[in-house]
């Protein structure tokens, strides 16, 4: 499974003379390694979000899971600009940072990025601590049962009054939907709608963190 995501641009605001990053509605801690502030908590959350999404779709099997990250996504998530060799050293530090919760996270270079593997301990941790999973679960289950587009929009609005919906004209998808204040999540949902022969619609989606979405130039 390959996931390429990142969070809202304002996530990287670092308060002066502190290790605290302002998420707008919550705070997380940065680590200062070699004079470079890296947001390990942000990458950890992204990994956990990816695991949760897969578990909702496929069920929990108590097995390791691997995700491919392109280098630019990792740089965005960590708030740095690193080469592949520099990123490899950063990921070693990240593995130590998440060991208590996610276990022995491993990584290996792939073309233009890294494959990160989370062991059984980590997938169990996400299964037992599904932070913010209520919206995602309802959304995925609705898409799975071939709901209407209006039903999809209603699910977003059920969880927030600050929903942005934009009709998009390209060959990839039809609508961009996201929560303006990042609650319950920060992702950009790219929703494609295909009409079936019987007049029903088939909805598919991809979700990205905002910087990746901007990089793709949709």
C-alpha positions, -999 to +999 in steps of 0.1 A: +000+000+000+014+034-010+003+065+007+015+100-001+001+126+023+008+156+044-009+181+066-020+217+065+007+243+057+002+261+090+011+230+109+048+240+109+045+273+128+071+270+156+066+292+186+097+313+193+122+299+218+102+267+221+099+232+208+061+235+204+044+235+171+010+252+168-016+231+150-043+257+155-063+236+179-036+214+194+001+214+202+028+189+195+065+189+202+093+192+177+127+177+183+158+198+176+185+175+161+217+190+149+201+224+149+172+213+126+137+212+141+119+180+130+083+173+136+084+136+144+050+137+160+035+148+127+050+119+108+039+095+135+003+108+132+004+104+095+015+068+098-012+061+123-038+077+101-027+055+072-029+024+093-063+033+106-076+039+071-063+005+059-078-012+090-112+003+083-111-009+047-095-043+052-101-052+089-076-056+116-053-086+111-026-079+137+001-079+111+029-055+101+020-028+075+042-009+050+038+025+034+058+041+006+066+078+011+082+099-016+110+121-003+091+154-007+063+141+015+087+131+042+103+166+040+069+182+043+059+161+072+091+166+091+093+203+082+128+200+067+146+199+033+167+168+033+185+147+007+178+109+006+210+102+026+201+128+052+166+115+055+178+081+062+196+094+093+164+113+103+143+081+100+167+063+124+159+090+149+122+088+141+122+050+147+137+056+182+110+083+188+081+061+181+094+028+196+074+029+228+040+031+209+047+016+175+075-009+182+105-014+160+097+006+130+119-002+100+125+016+067+143+009+035+151+031+004+129+029-026+128+049-058+124+086-049+117+078-012+114+052+016+092+023+025+083+025+062+072-007+079+053-007+112+053-040+131+025-059+149+029-038+180+023-006+161-008-018+141-022-031+174-016+003+190-036+020+163-064-006+165-067+000+202-063+038+199-082+048+168-079+086+173-104+106+152-116+075+134-154+081+137-157+104+106-133+083+085-152+050+094-186+065+085-172+080+053-156+048+041-186+027+049-209+051+030-186+050-001-185+012+002-223+009+000-225+031-031-240+061-014-250+093-033-228+124-035-252+143-013-248+116+013-211+120+012-213+158+017-238+153+045-213+131+064-187+158+062-211+184+075-222+161+103-188+164+117-181+201+111-197+233+101-164+243+084-165+222+053-150+234+020-164+218-011-150+227-045-160+213-079-129+205-099-125+201-136-098+177-144-093+140-155-086+128-120-115+137-098-146+158-096-147+174-061-122+186-035-136+184+001-119+192+033-124+206+068-112+242+068-102+242+105-085+207+103-111+191+126-117+162+126-088+158+101-065+179+079-067+159+047-078+169+012-104+145+000-104+141-038-137+125-048-144+110-082-179+103-093-188+079-121-224+072-133-234+036-137-256+022-165-285+019-141-283+056-131-266+051-098-232+066-090-199+049-081-178+071-058-140+067-052-116+089-033-080+096-026-069+118+003-037+138+006-022+162+031-025+197+018+011+203+007+012+172-014-021+182-029-005+215-039+026+198-052+005+176-075-009+207-092-044+195-097 
